[in-house]
Amino acid sequence: MGPSQAITVKYVVSAKFNIEGVVEKPDVIGAVFGQTEGLFGPELDLRELQKSGRIGRIEISLQSKQDKTTGTITIPTSLDRVSTAILAASLESINRVGPCDSKVTLEKVEDVRDARRKLIIDRAKEILHQWNIESMPSTDEIFREVSKTLRAAKVEKYGKDKLTAGPDIEKVKEIVIVEGRADVLNLLRCGIQNVIALEGAKIPATIISLCKDKEATAFLDGDRGGDLILKELMQVTKTKYITRAPPTMEVEELNCSEIKKALDQRVPMEPVKERKGRRKVAVPKQIVEVAKELEGTLEAVLLNKEIQKIERLPVSELAEKLQQTKEIDTVVFDGVITQRLVDVANDKNIKYLVAARVSDVVKQPLNVHLITFADIQG
């Protein structure tokens, strides 16, 4: 990545300077690079950061009057907050420009995303206001919709175990299995009627029977209880699909949008079983080559859907980078797959995390494949 390549600016560092004498812009630029060089090693060296595209063009504005020069230094950066703060503080260590004494004072570190977020929020308010005006239903439509929802929210008892369920479970081809009565009520509130509750940690015979005859999706809480129920469902039923509430959340806490998203992202139960067995996994040779290349480097490589390299970076920066990046399909890195990385990958629709090993405390993800270097079968 060359210095002329555009960067995604996160912060802008602004500082002012006072110099006892007359200097020009190249003198100030030289002082910025020269007097900060080597302070914190190559990771925070301005020349190296500019070469790698982590900081942008350093802008200098100045004016000279009565044998004094004043002006400002502006540095756009894509570094993290800690590195940006260190960079900003290092500017204040500049005490000479050319042969002249100088004093540099930090003015501000601006998060440029704040201004962008404000513009987006203001525009969203305008869109929502216009949308409400154009799509406001009539009073009759509101009454009909409310009445329909109330009728749909009726719960029943189903089977010999008298499980809480939505209407007509017997007639539908597909069912959604949840953990408790509150989960059933929440799904009914969102218009999902083919739902039935386990109502306990032990899988009832009614559920086992239904899974033989119908296409069942298990929709479980994102906690330890959900983990245990998932294990038992895999052992005693023929549940076809599985989806989970976000980590630490329960199905009864989700809104309709979150419920729909979770159901849309359901995955087949069989691959989940295979992942738990840690079988050898056949992957494209490009991934095998990248994994071999990364061993012992503590670095990561981001790949797109075409298995093309997008970027290489230190593992310590991986989580933050993934939160800022789109169109990533596979991440290969010499490190440990943690719960934080799994959560970020799931949120960014990343399909594969390939690493040296997987942390023992990671909850089994549904939409992200976790593969260790030892699992790879090239």
FINUFI-720285 format. One record per residue (C-alpha): residue number from 1; residue in three letters; x, y, z. Coordinates in Angstrom, 3 decimals. Example, Ala and Ser with C-alpha at 12.3 -4.5 7.8 and 13.67 -1.06 7.14 Angstrom:
2
<num = 1	residu = ALA	x = 12.300	y = -4.500	z = 7.800> .
<num = 2	residu = SER	x = 13.670	y = -1.060	z = 7.140> .
% end
This chain:
378
<num = 1	residu = MET	x = 0.000	y = 0.000	z = 0.000> .
<num = 2	residu = GLY	x = 1.706	y = 3.222	z = -1.128> .
<num = 3	residu = PRO	x = 1.567	y = 6.621	z = 0.556> .
<num = 4	residu = SER	x = -0.592	y = 8.012	z = -2.238> .
<num = 5	residu = GLN	x = -3.330	y = 5.461	z = -1.669> .
<num = 6	residu = ALA	x = -6.433	y = 6.846	z = 0.023> .
<num = 7	residu = ILE	x = -6.981	y = 5.855	z = 3.641> .
<num = 8	residu = THR	x = -10.157	y = 5.507	z = 5.632> .
<num = 9	residu = VAL	x = -9.781	y = 8.451	z = 7.990> .
<num = 10	residu = LYS	x = -10.998	y = 7.880	z = 11.548> .
<num = 11	residu = TYR	x = -9.319	y = 10.725	z = 13.416> .
<num = 12	residu = VAL	x = -7.693	y = 14.063	z = 12.543> .
<num = 13	residu = VAL	x = -4.917	y = 15.381	z = 14.822> .
<num = 14	residu = SER	x = -4.577	y = 19.182	z = 14.845> .
<num = 15	residu = ALA	x = -1.722	y = 21.069	z = 16.544> .
<num = 16	residu = LYS	x = -0.495	y = 24.669	z = 16.454> .
<num = 17	residu = PHE	x = 3.118	y = 25.840	z = 16.541> .
<num = 18	residu = ASN	x = 5.081	y = 28.981	z = 17.392> .
<num = 19	residu = ILE	x = 8.623	y = 29.281	z = 16.022> .
<num = 20	residu = GLU	x = 11.241	y = 31.869	z = 16.992> .
<num = 21	residu = GLY	x = 12.401	y = 32.717	z = 13.462> .
<num = 22	residu = VAL	x = 11.389	y = 32.465	z = 9.809> .
<num = 23	residu = VAL	x = 10.985	y = 28.946	z = 8.390> .
<num = 24	residu = GLU	x = 9.145	y = 27.306	z = 5.481> .
<num = 25	residu = LYS	x = 6.841	y = 24.285	z = 5.197> .
<num = 26	residu = PRO	x = 9.630	y = 21.780	z = 4.333> .
<num = 27	residu = ASP	x = 11.410	y = 22.815	z = 7.539> .
<num = 28	residu = VAL	x = 8.308	y = 22.037	z = 9.623> .
<num = 29	residu = ILE	x = 7.698	y = 18.739	z = 7.799> .
<num = 30	residu = GLY	x = 11.327	y = 17.773	z = 8.387> .
<num = 31	residu = ALA	x = 11.006	y = 18.512	z = 12.106> .
<num = 32	residu = VAL	x = 7.784	y = 16.481	z = 12.376> .
<num = 33	residu = PHE	x = 9.405	y = 13.423	z = 10.826> .
<num = 34	residu = GLY	x = 12.890	y = 13.895	z = 12.251> .
<num = 35	residu = GLN	x = 12.122	y = 14.665	z = 15.891> .
<num = 36	residu = THR	x = 9.490	y = 11.919	z = 16.284> .
<num = 37	residu = GLU	x = 11.588	y = 9.260	z = 14.553> .
<num = 38	residu = GLY	x = 12.586	y = 6.357	z = 16.779> .
<num = 39	residu = LEU	x = 10.614	y = 7.488	z = 19.830> .
<num = 40	residu = PHE	x = 8.346	y = 4.422	z = 19.909> .
<num = 41	residu = GLY	x = 9.823	y = 1.987	z = 17.419> .
<num = 42	residu = PRO	x = 8.836	y = 1.211	z = 13.801> .
<num = 43	residu = GLU	x = 5.174	y = 0.559	z = 14.722> .
<num = 44	residu = LEU	x = 4.629	y = 4.290	z = 15.320> .
<num = 45	residu = ASP	x = 7.252	y = 5.726	z = 12.969> .
<num = 46	residu = LEU	x = 5.562	y = 8.386	z = 10.817> .
<num = 47	residu = ARG	x = 7.390	y = 7.400	z = 7.644> .
<num = 48	residu = GLU	x = 6.431	y = 3.745	z = 8.040> .
<num = 49	residu = LEU	x = 2.833	y = 4.676	z = 8.915> .
<num = 50	residu = GLN	x = 2.586	y = 6.835	z = 5.803> .
<num = 51	residu = LYS	x = 4.066	y = 4.090	z = 3.608> .
<num = 52	residu = SER	x = 1.506	y = 1.596	z = 4.911> .
<num = 53	residu = GLY	x = -1.371	y = 4.040	z = 4.488> .
<num = 54	residu = ARG	x = -2.128	y = 4.269	z = 8.222> .
<num = 55	residu = ILE	x = -1.732	y = 8.058	z = 8.176> .
<num = 56	residu = GLY	x = -2.474	y = 10.441	z = 5.327> .
<num = 57	residu = ARG	x = -0.725	y = 13.504	z = 3.953> .
<num = 58	residu = ILE	x = 0.561	y = 15.826	z = 6.689> .
<num = 59	residu = GLU	x = -0.780	y = 19.318	z = 6.013> .
<num = 60	residu = ILE	x = 1.124	y = 22.426	z = 7.167> .
<num = 61	residu = SER	x = -0.207	y = 25.979	z = 7.098> .
<num = 62	residu = LEU	x = 2.006	y = 28.838	z = 8.302> .
<num = 63	residu = GLN	x = 2.653	y = 32.543	z = 8.218> .
<num = 64	residu = SER	x = 5.695	y = 34.603	z = 9.180> .
<num = 65	residu = LYS	x = 5.609	y = 38.022	z = 10.834> .
<num = 66	residu = GLN	x = 8.180	y = 40.037	z = 12.814> .
<num = 67	residu = ASP	x = 10.738	y = 37.224	z = 12.743> .
<num = 68	residu = LYS	x = 8.261	y = 34.667	z = 14.108> .
<num = 69	residu = THR	x = 6.404	y = 31.872	z = 12.334> .
<num = 70	residu = THR	x = 3.061	y = 30.472	z = 13.470> .
<num = 71	residu = GLY	x = 0.787	y = 27.882	z = 11.965> .
<num = 72	residu = THR	x = -0.893	y = 24.496	z = 12.250> .
<num = 73	residu = ILE	x = -0.094	y = 20.816	z = 11.663> .
<num = 74	residu = THR	x = -2.922	y = 18.509	z = 10.547> .
<num = 75	residu = ILE	x = -2.526	y = 14.708	z = 10.367> .
<num = 76	residu = PRO	x = -5.367	y = 12.380	z = 9.239> .
<num = 77	residu = THR	x = -5.066	y = 8.854	z = 10.635> .
<num = 78	residu = SER	x = -6.712	y = 5.433	z = 10.548> .
<num = 79	residu = LEU	x = -4.894	y = 4.246	z = 13.680> .
<num = 80	residu = ASP	x = -6.682	y = 3.067	z = 16.814> .
<num = 81	residu = ARG	x = -7.400	y = 5.520	z = 19.646> .
<num = 82	residu = VAL	x = -4.337	y = 4.603	z = 21.728> .
<num = 83	residu = SER	x = -1.898	y = 4.922	z = 18.811> .
<num = 84	residu = THR	x = -3.520	y = 8.181	z = 17.701> .
<num = 85	residu = ALA	x = -3.173	y = 9.620	z = 21.215> .
<num = 86	residu = ILE	x = 0.539	y = 8.675	z = 21.316> .
<num = 87	residu = LEU	x = 1.058	y = 10.240	z = 17.880> .
<num = 88	residu = ALA	x = -0.690	y = 13.446	z = 19.019> .
<num = 89	residu = ALA	x = 1.436	y = 13.646	z = 22.189> .
<num = 90	residu = SER	x = 4.655	y = 13.075	z = 20.235> .
<num = 91	residu = LEU	x = 4.040	y = 16.261	z = 18.217> .
<num = 92	residu = GLU	x = 4.357	y = 18.282	z = 21.422> .
<num = 93	residu = SER	x = 7.917	y = 16.969	z = 21.840> .
<num = 94	residu = ILE	x = 9.101	y = 18.979	z = 18.793> .
<num = 95	residu = ASN	x = 11.225	y = 21.822	z = 20.203> .
<num = 96	residu = ARG	x = 13.215	y = 22.931	z = 17.162> .
<num = 97	residu = VAL	x = 12.427	y = 23.610	z = 13.525> .
<num = 98	residu = GLY	x = 15.612	y = 24.059	z = 11.534> .
<num = 99	residu = PRO	x = 17.872	y = 26.327	z = 13.621> .
<num = 100	residu = CYS	x = 14.928	y = 27.907	z = 15.458> .
<num = 101	residu = ASP	x = 13.344	y = 27.167	z = 18.824> .
<num = 102	residu = SER	x = 9.709	y = 26.097	z = 18.580> .
<num = 103	residu = LYS	x = 6.741	y = 25.090	z = 20.691> .
<num = 104	residu = VAL	x = 4.016	y = 22.752	z = 19.449> .
<num = 105	residu = THR	x = 0.688	y = 22.512	z = 21.275> .
<num = 106	residu = LEU	x = -2.043	y = 19.989	z = 20.555> .
<num = 107	residu = GLU	x = -5.366	y = 21.677	z = 19.760> .
<num = 108	residu = LYS	x = -7.687	y = 18.703	z = 19.293> .
<num = 109	residu = VAL	x = -8.123	y = 15.138	z = 18.112> .
<num = 110	residu = GLU	x = -11.340	y = 14.969	z = 16.107> .
<num = 111	residu = ASP	x = -13.306	y = 11.790	z = 15.404> .
<num = 112	residu = VAL	x = -14.468	y = 12.489	z = 11.851> .
<num = 113	residu = ARG	x = -17.044	y = 9.717	z = 12.146> .
<num = 114	residu = ASP	x = -19.027	y = 11.793	z = 14.677> .
<num = 115	residu = ALA	x = -19.819	y = 14.413	z = 12.045> .
<num = 116	residu = ARG	x = -20.692	y = 11.708	z = 9.540> .
<num = 117	residu = ARG	x = -22.974	y = 9.979	z = 12.041> .
<num = 118	residu = LYS	x = -24.762	y = 13.280	z = 12.761> .
<num = 119	residu = LEU	x = -25.412	y = 13.823	z = 9.045> .
<num = 120	residu = ILE	x = -26.727	y = 10.266	z = 8.704> .
<num = 121	residu = ILE	x = -28.981	y = 10.615	z = 11.766> .
<num = 122	residu = ASP	x = -30.385	y = 13.952	z = 10.565> .
<num = 123	residu = ARG	x = -31.070	y = 12.517	z = 7.126> .
<num = 124	residu = ALA	x = -32.646	y = 9.391	z = 8.656> .
<num = 125	residu = LYS	x = -35.023	y = 11.628	z = 10.639> .
<num = 126	residu = GLU	x = -36.064	y = 13.365	z = 7.418> .
<num = 127	residu = ILE	x = -36.625	y = 10.042	z = 5.655> .
<num = 128	residu = LEU	x = -38.632	y = 8.628	z = 8.579> .
<num = 129	residu = HIS	x = -40.781	y = 11.771	z = 8.823> .
<num = 130	residu = GLN	x = -41.602	y = 11.664	z = 5.099> .
<num = 131	residu = TRP	x = -42.166	y = 7.911	z = 5.240> .
<num = 132	residu = ASN	x = -44.630	y = 8.267	z = 8.105> .
<num = 133	residu = ILE	x = -46.551	y = 10.916	z = 6.207> .
<num = 134	residu = GLU	x = -46.744	y = 8.857	z = 3.015> .
<num = 135	residu = SER	x = -47.470	y = 5.474	z = 4.598> .
<num = 136	residu = MET	x = -49.650	y = 6.373	z = 7.595> .
<num = 137	residu = PRO	x = -52.491	y = 3.803	z = 7.628> .
<num = 138	residu = SER	x = -56.095	y = 4.725	z = 8.084> .
<num = 139	residu = THR	x = -57.877	y = 4.185	z = 11.417> .
<num = 140	residu = ASP	x = -59.760	y = 1.186	z = 9.952> .
<num = 141	residu = GLU	x = -56.504	y = -0.437	z = 8.832> .
<num = 142	residu = ILE	x = -55.003	y = 0.033	z = 12.297> .
<num = 143	residu = PHE	x = -58.003	y = -1.623	z = 13.974> .
<num = 144	residu = ARG	x = -57.890	y = -4.539	z = 11.533> .
<num = 145	residu = GLU	x = -54.153	y = -5.058	z = 12.048> .
<num = 146	residu = VAL	x = -54.430	y = -4.946	z = 15.845> .
<num = 147	residu = SER	x = -57.359	y = -7.356	z = 15.809> .
<num = 148	residu = LYS	x = -55.437	y = -9.735	z = 13.560> .
<num = 149	residu = THR	x = -52.431	y = -9.661	z = 15.907> .
<num = 150	residu = LEU	x = -54.578	y = -10.342	z = 18.960> .
<num = 151	residu = ARG	x = -56.197	y = -13.331	z = 17.265> .
<num = 152	residu = ALA	x = -52.760	y = -14.655	z = 16.217> .
<num = 153	residu = ALA	x = -51.414	y = -14.368	z = 19.764> .
<num = 154	residu = LYS	x = -53.664	y = -17.119	z = 21.118> .
<num = 155	residu = VAL	x = -51.600	y = -19.912	z = 22.654> .
<num = 156	residu = GLU	x = -52.632	y = -23.548	z = 22.937> .
<num = 157	residu = LYS	x = -51.479	y = -26.728	z = 24.630> .
<num = 158	residu = TYR	x = -50.193	y = -29.397	z = 22.260> .
<num = 159	residu = GLY	x = -49.541	y = -33.139	z = 22.530> .
<num = 160	residu = LYS	x = -49.506	y = -35.518	z = 25.460> .
<num = 161	residu = ASP	x = -46.891	y = -33.312	z = 27.164> .
<num = 162	residu = LYS	x = -49.287	y = -30.330	z = 26.863> .
<num = 163	residu = LEU	x = -46.582	y = -28.044	z = 25.521> .
<num = 164	residu = THR	x = -47.224	y = -24.330	z = 24.951> .
<num = 165	residu = ALA	x = -47.622	y = -23.770	z = 21.210> .
<num = 166	residu = GLY	x = -49.125	y = -21.586	z = 18.533> .
<num = 167	residu = PRO	x = -52.347	y = -22.599	z = 16.724> .
<num = 168	residu = ASP	x = -52.494	y = -25.407	z = 14.165> .
<num = 169	residu = ILE	x = -49.110	y = -27.012	z = 14.914> .
<num = 170	residu = GLU	x = -50.587	y = -30.266	z = 13.644> .
<num = 171	residu = LYS	x = -51.378	y = -28.772	z = 10.212> .
<num = 172	residu = VAL	x = -48.081	y = -27.030	z = 9.341> .
<num = 173	residu = LYS	x = -45.053	y = -28.628	z = 7.659> .
<num = 174	residu = GLU	x = -42.433	y = -26.514	z = 9.412> .
<num = 175	residu = ILE	x = -42.144	y = -25.756	z = 13.125> .
<num = 176	residu = VAL	x = -39.944	y = -23.540	z = 15.293> .
<num = 177	residu = ILE	x = -38.857	y = -25.032	z = 18.624> .
<num = 178	residu = VAL	x = -38.128	y = -22.556	z = 21.443> .
<num = 179	residu = GLU	x = -37.282	y = -23.026	z = 25.107> .
<num = 180	residu = GLY	x = -40.233	y = -21.596	z = 27.046> .
<num = 181	residu = ARG	x = -43.709	y = -20.069	z = 27.078> .
<num = 182	residu = ALA	x = -42.381	y = -16.480	z = 26.994> .
<num = 183	residu = ASP	x = -40.486	y = -17.308	z = 23.792> .
<num = 184	residu = VAL	x = -43.694	y = -18.650	z = 22.200> .
<num = 185	residu = LEU	x = -45.583	y = -15.470	z = 23.108> .
<num = 186	residu = ASN	x = -42.810	y = -13.293	z = 21.662> .
<num = 187	residu = LEU	x = -42.819	y = -15.128	z = 18.328> .
<num = 188	residu = LEU	x = -46.617	y = -15.030	z = 18.163> .
<num = 189	residu = ARG	x = -46.438	y = -11.284	z = 18.737> .
<num = 190	residu = CYS	x = -44.268	y = -11.076	z = 15.616> .
<num = 191	residu = GLY	x = -46.708	y = -13.130	z = 13.538> .
<num = 192	residu = ILE	x = -44.851	y = -16.469	z = 13.743> .
<num = 193	residu = GLN	x = -47.499	y = -19.057	z = 14.696> .
<num = 194	residu = ASN	x = -45.791	y = -22.386	z = 13.964> .
<num = 195	residu = VAL	x = -43.920	y = -22.308	z = 17.259> .
<num = 196	residu = ILE	x = -43.774	y = -24.735	z = 20.180> .
<num = 197	residu = ALA	x = -41.883	y = -24.692	z = 23.499> .
<num = 198	residu = LEU	x = -39.730	y = -27.396	z = 25.090> .
<num = 199	residu = GLU	x = -40.647	y = -26.159	z = 28.586> .
<num = 200	residu = GLY	x = -37.701	y = -27.802	z = 30.318> .
<num = 201	residu = ALA	x = -34.131	y = -28.988	z = 29.879> .
<num = 202	residu = LYS	x = -35.206	y = -32.545	z = 29.003> .
<num = 203	residu = ILE	x = -36.518	y = -32.971	z = 25.454> .
<num = 204	residu = PRO	x = -40.199	y = -34.116	z = 25.609> .
<num = 205	residu = ALA	x = -41.403	y = -37.097	z = 23.603> .
<num = 206	residu = THR	x = -43.822	y = -34.757	z = 21.781> .
<num = 207	residu = ILE	x = -40.883	y = -32.786	z = 20.340> .
<num = 208	residu = ILE	x = -38.997	y = -35.945	z = 19.352> .
<num = 209	residu = SER	x = -42.083	y = -37.150	z = 17.469> .
<num = 210	residu = LEU	x = -42.709	y = -33.801	z = 15.754> .
<num = 211	residu = CYS	x = -39.097	y = -33.627	z = 14.517> .
<num = 212	residu = LYS	x = -39.576	y = -36.965	z = 12.726> .
<num = 213	residu = ASP	x = -42.585	y = -35.715	z = 10.763> .
<num = 214	residu = LYS	x = -41.883	y = -31.991	z = 10.286> .
<num = 215	residu = GLU	x = -39.036	y = -29.714	z = 9.250> .
<num = 216	residu = ALA	x = -37.953	y = -28.352	z = 12.625> .
<num = 217	residu = THR	x = -35.847	y = -25.295	z = 13.419> .
<num = 218	residu = ALA	x = -34.501	y = -24.968	z = 16.963> .
<num = 219	residu = PHE	x = -34.395	y = -21.305	z = 18.068> .
<num = 220	residu = LEU	x = -32.447	y = -21.257	z = 21.346> .
<num = 221	residu = ASP	x = -31.191	y = -18.681	z = 23.833> .
<num = 222	residu = GLY	x = -27.628	y = -17.427	z = 23.467> .
<num = 223	residu = ASP	x = -26.547	y = -18.626	z = 26.905> .
<num = 224	residu = ARG	x = -25.211	y = -21.740	z = 28.636> .
<num = 225	residu = GLY	x = -28.723	y = -23.201	z = 28.909> .
<num = 226	residu = GLY	x = -29.101	y = -22.930	z = 25.140> .
<num = 227	residu = ASP	x = -25.760	y = -24.729	z = 24.706> .
<num = 228	residu = LEU	x = -26.955	y = -27.678	z = 26.808> .
<num = 229	residu = ILE	x = -30.331	y = -27.936	z = 25.072> .
<num = 230	residu = LEU	x = -28.581	y = -27.857	z = 21.680> .
<num = 231	residu = LYS	x = -26.433	y = -30.837	z = 22.684> .
<num = 232	residu = GLU	x = -29.483	y = -32.864	z = 23.739> .
<num = 233	residu = LEU	x = -31.469	y = -31.926	z = 20.622> .
<num = 234	residu = MET	x = -28.598	y = -33.189	z = 18.470> .
<num = 235	residu = GLN	x = -28.571	y = -36.470	z = 20.360> .
<num = 236	residu = VAL	x = -32.288	y = -37.348	z = 20.530> .
<num = 237	residu = THR	x = -34.089	y = -35.535	z = 17.666> .
<num = 238	residu = LYS	x = -33.924	y = -35.057	z = 13.921> .
<num = 239	residu = THR	x = -34.012	y = -31.274	z = 14.127> .
<num = 240	residu = LYS	x = -33.078	y = -29.960	z = 10.674> .
<num = 241	residu = TYR	x = -32.016	y = -26.379	z = 11.420> .
<num = 242	residu = ILE	x = -30.577	y = -24.401	z = 14.319> .
<num = 243	residu = THR	x = -30.384	y = -20.682	z = 15.133> .
<num = 244	residu = ARG	x = -29.578	y = -18.782	z = 18.319> .
<num = 245	residu = ALA	x = -30.282	y = -15.489	z = 20.013> .
<num = 246	residu = PRO	x = -27.178	y = -13.242	z = 20.220> .
<num = 247	residu = PRO	x = -24.674	y = -14.168	z = 22.970> .
<num = 248	residu = THR	x = -26.059	y = -13.692	z = 26.533> .
<num = 249	residu = MET	x = -29.536	y = -12.815	z = 25.175> .
<num = 250	residu = GLU	x = -32.759	y = -14.834	z = 25.332> .
<num = 251	residu = VAL	x = -35.344	y = -15.307	z = 22.582> .
<num = 252	residu = GLU	x = -38.030	y = -13.638	z = 24.715> .
<num = 253	residu = GLU	x = -35.913	y = -10.438	z = 24.794> .
<num = 254	residu = LEU	x = -35.636	y = -10.036	z = 21.006> .
<num = 255	residu = ASN	x = -37.690	y = -7.620	z = 18.922> .
<num = 256	residu = CYS	x = -39.381	y = -8.711	z = 15.692> .
<num = 257	residu = SER	x = -36.510	y = -7.525	z = 13.507> .
<num = 258	residu = GLU	x = -33.981	y = -9.507	z = 15.553> .
<num = 259	residu = ILE	x = -36.201	y = -12.591	z = 15.481> .
<num = 260	residu = LYS	x = -36.550	y = -12.414	z = 11.696> .
<num = 261	residu = LYS	x = -32.809	y = -11.940	z = 11.273> .
<num = 262	residu = ALA	x = -32.039	y = -14.948	z = 13.472> .
<num = 263	residu = LEU	x = -34.488	y = -17.185	z = 11.586> .
<num = 264	residu = ASP	x = -33.148	y = -15.995	z = 8.236> .
<num = 265	residu = GLN	x = -29.649	y = -16.953	z = 9.387> .
<num = 266	residu = ARG	x = -30.532	y = -20.468	z = 10.535> .
<num = 267	residu = VAL	x = -28.081	y = -23.158	z = 9.483> .
<num = 268	residu = PRO	x = -28.383	y = -26.927	z = 8.988> .
<num = 269	residu = MET	x = -27.901	y = -28.949	z = 12.168> .
<num = 270	residu = GLU	x = -25.584	y = -31.495	z = 10.530> .
<num = 271	residu = PRO	x = -22.665	y = -29.086	z = 9.921> .
<num = 272	residu = VAL	x = -22.941	y = -28.024	z = 13.567> .
<num = 273	residu = LYS	x = -22.531	y = -31.652	z = 14.600> .
<num = 274	residu = GLU	x = -19.502	y = -32.019	z = 12.321> .
<num = 275	residu = ARG	x = -17.847	y = -28.922	z = 13.756> .
<num = 276	residu = LYS	x = -18.221	y = -30.280	z = 17.254> .
<num = 277	residu = GLY	x = -16.360	y = -33.412	z = 16.107> .
<num = 278	residu = ARG	x = -13.403	y = -31.325	z = 14.754> .
<num = 279	residu = ARG	x = -13.143	y = -33.393	z = 11.565> .
<num = 280	residu = LYS	x = -10.569	y = -32.650	z = 8.886> .
<num = 281	residu = VAL	x = -11.791	y = -29.893	z = 6.604> .
<num = 282	residu = ALA	x = -11.023	y = -29.616	z = 2.889> .
<num = 283	residu = VAL	x = -10.196	y = -25.994	z = 2.024> .
<num = 284	residu = PRO	x = -8.865	y = -24.304	z = -1.142> .
<num = 285	residu = LYS	x = -5.114	y = -24.561	z = -1.582> .
<num = 286	residu = GLN	x = -4.801	y = -20.765	z = -1.346> .
<num = 287	residu = ILE	x = -5.976	y = -20.934	z = 2.284> .
<num = 288	residu = VAL	x = -3.547	y = -23.788	z = 3.022> .
<num = 289	residu = GLU	x = -0.689	y = -21.738	z = 1.568> .
<num = 290	residu = VAL	x = -1.668	y = -18.626	z = 3.557> .
<num = 291	residu = ALA	x = -1.900	y = -20.674	z = 6.774> .
<num = 292	residu = LYS	x = 1.592	y = -22.104	z = 6.248> .
<num = 293	residu = GLU	x = 2.926	y = -18.654	z = 5.422> .
<num = 294	residu = LEU	x = 1.480	y = -17.151	z = 8.619> .
<num = 295	residu = GLU	x = 2.622	y = -19.771	z = 11.145> .
<num = 296	residu = GLY	x = 4.829	y = -18.102	z = 13.760> .
<num = 297	residu = THR	x = 4.243	y = -14.551	z = 12.448> .
<num = 298	residu = LEU	x = 1.367	y = -13.412	z = 14.739> .
<num = 299	residu = GLU	x = -0.189	y = -11.868	z = 11.626> .
<num = 300	residu = ALA	x = -3.500	y = -12.167	z = 9.792> .
<num = 301	residu = VAL	x = -4.626	y = -12.161	z = 6.159> .
<num = 302	residu = LEU	x = -8.095	y = -11.068	z = 4.992> .
<num = 303	residu = LEU	x = -9.576	y = -12.825	z = 1.937> .
<num = 304	residu = ASN	x = -12.646	y = -12.022	z = -0.183> .
<num = 305	residu = LYS	x = -15.131	y = -14.496	z = -1.691> .
<num = 306	residu = GLU	x = -12.763	y = -15.120	z = -4.599> .
<num = 307	residu = ILE	x = -10.067	y = -16.104	z = -2.039> .
<num = 308	residu = GLN	x = -8.028	y = -13.074	z = -3.021> .
<num = 309	residu = LYS	x = -5.836	y = -11.340	z = -0.428> .
<num = 310	residu = ILE	x = -7.277	y = -7.999	z = 0.683> .
<num = 311	residu = GLU	x = -4.883	y = -7.067	z = 3.465> .
<num = 312	residu = ARG	x = -2.230	y = -8.405	z = 5.838> .
<num = 313	residu = LEU	x = -1.972	y = -6.999	z = 9.346> .
<num = 314	residu = PRO	x = -0.900	y = -7.824	z = 12.943> .
<num = 315	residu = VAL	x = -3.267	y = -10.078	z = 14.881> .
<num = 316	residu = SER	x = -3.449	y = -7.425	z = 17.638> .
<num = 317	residu = GLU	x = -5.307	y = -5.129	z = 15.200> .
<num = 318	residu = LEU	x = -7.587	y = -7.812	z = 13.740> .
<num = 319	residu = ALA	x = -10.793	y = -7.311	z = 15.763> .
<num = 320	residu = GLU	x = -10.857	y = -3.555	z = 15.216> .
<num = 321	residu = LYS	x = -10.035	y = -3.933	z = 11.497> .
<num = 322	residu = LEU	x = -12.865	y = -6.427	z = 10.941> .
<num = 323	residu = GLN	x = -15.351	y = -3.981	z = 12.473> .
<num = 324	residu = GLN	x = -14.363	y = -1.428	z = 9.808> .
<num = 325	residu = THR	x = -14.175	y = -3.766	z = 6.810> .
<num = 326	residu = LYS	x = -16.756	y = -5.128	z = 4.376> .
<num = 327	residu = GLU	x = -16.771	y = -7.907	z = 1.766> .
<num = 328	residu = ILE	x = -14.496	y = -10.204	z = 3.798> .
<num = 329	residu = ASP	x = -15.280	y = -13.914	z = 3.447> .
<num = 330	residu = THR	x = -12.330	y = -15.623	z = 5.176> .
<num = 331	residu = VAL	x = -9.826	y = -14.593	z = 7.846> .
<num = 332	residu = VAL	x = -6.636	y = -16.626	z = 8.306> .
<num = 333	residu = PHE	x = -4.430	y = -15.697	z = 11.265> .
<num = 334	residu = ASP	x = -1.678	y = -16.973	z = 13.518> .
<num = 335	residu = GLY	x = -3.546	y = -16.635	z = 16.796> .
<num = 336	residu = VAL	x = -6.487	y = -17.800	z = 18.886> .
<num = 337	residu = ILE	x = -10.153	y = -17.598	z = 17.850> .
<num = 338	residu = THR	x = -11.841	y = -15.758	z = 20.730> .
<num = 339	residu = GLN	x = -15.506	y = -15.052	z = 21.450> .
<num = 340	residu = ARG	x = -14.989	y = -11.409	z = 20.483> .
<num = 341	residu = LEU	x = -13.672	y = -12.394	z = 17.037> .
<num = 342	residu = VAL	x = -16.545	y = -14.841	z = 16.548> .
<num = 343	residu = ASP	x = -19.101	y = -12.151	z = 17.441> .
<num = 344	residu = VAL	x = -17.520	y = -9.624	z = 15.062> .
<num = 345	residu = ALA	x = -17.298	y = -12.208	z = 12.264> .
<num = 346	residu = ASN	x = -20.944	y = -13.164	z = 12.749> .
<num = 347	residu = ASP	x = -21.993	y = -9.504	z = 12.653> .
<num = 348	residu = LYS	x = -19.969	y = -8.881	z = 9.463> .
<num = 349	residu = ASN	x = -21.185	y = -12.085	z = 7.719> .
<num = 350	residu = ILE	x = -17.679	y = -13.532	z = 7.602> .
<num = 351	residu = LYS	x = -17.973	y = -17.234	z = 6.796> .
<num = 352	residu = TYR	x = -14.622	y = -18.689	z = 7.889> .
<num = 353	residu = LEU	x = -12.132	y = -18.051	z = 10.697> .
<num = 354	residu = VAL	x = -8.957	y = -20.107	z = 10.219> .
<num = 355	residu = ALA	x = -6.444	y = -19.872	z = 13.069> .
<num = 356	residu = ALA	x = -3.814	y = -21.673	z = 15.108> .
<num = 357	residu = ARG	x = -6.387	y = -22.727	z = 17.688> .
<num = 358	residu = VAL	x = -9.855	y = -22.047	z = 19.130> .
<num = 359	residu = SER	x = -10.364	y = -20.786	z = 22.693> .
<num = 360	residu = ASP	x = -12.068	y = -23.317	z = 24.959> .
<num = 361	residu = VAL	x = -14.624	y = -20.733	z = 26.107> .
<num = 362	residu = VAL	x = -15.927	y = -19.862	z = 22.616> .
<num = 363	residu = LYS	x = -19.623	y = -20.651	z = 22.164> .
<num = 364	residu = GLN	x = -20.359	y = -22.730	z = 19.088> .
<num = 365	residu = PRO	x = -21.250	y = -20.241	z = 16.319> .
<num = 366	residu = LEU	x = -23.936	y = -21.005	z = 13.767> .
<num = 367	residu = ASN	x = -22.991	y = -18.826	z = 10.815> .
<num = 368	residu = VAL	x = -19.194	y = -18.833	z = 11.124> .
<num = 369	residu = HIS	x = -17.022	y = -21.874	z = 10.416> .
<num = 370	residu = LEU	x = -14.151	y = -22.206	z = 12.899> .
<num = 371	residu = ILE	x = -11.148	y = -24.061	z = 11.480> .
<num = 372	residu = THR	x = -7.749	y = -24.595	z = 13.060> .
<num = 373	residu = PHE	x = -4.514	y = -25.081	z = 11.146> .
<num = 374	residu = ALA	x = -4.562	y = -28.696	z = 12.370> .
<num = 375	residu = ASP	x = -8.054	y = -29.176	z = 10.850> .
<num = 376	residu = ILE	x = -6.985	y = -28.174	z = 7.349> .
<num = 377	residu = GLN	x = -7.008	y = -30.858	z = 4.699> .
<num = 378	residu = GLY	x = -5.554	y = -29.189	z = 1.631> .
% end
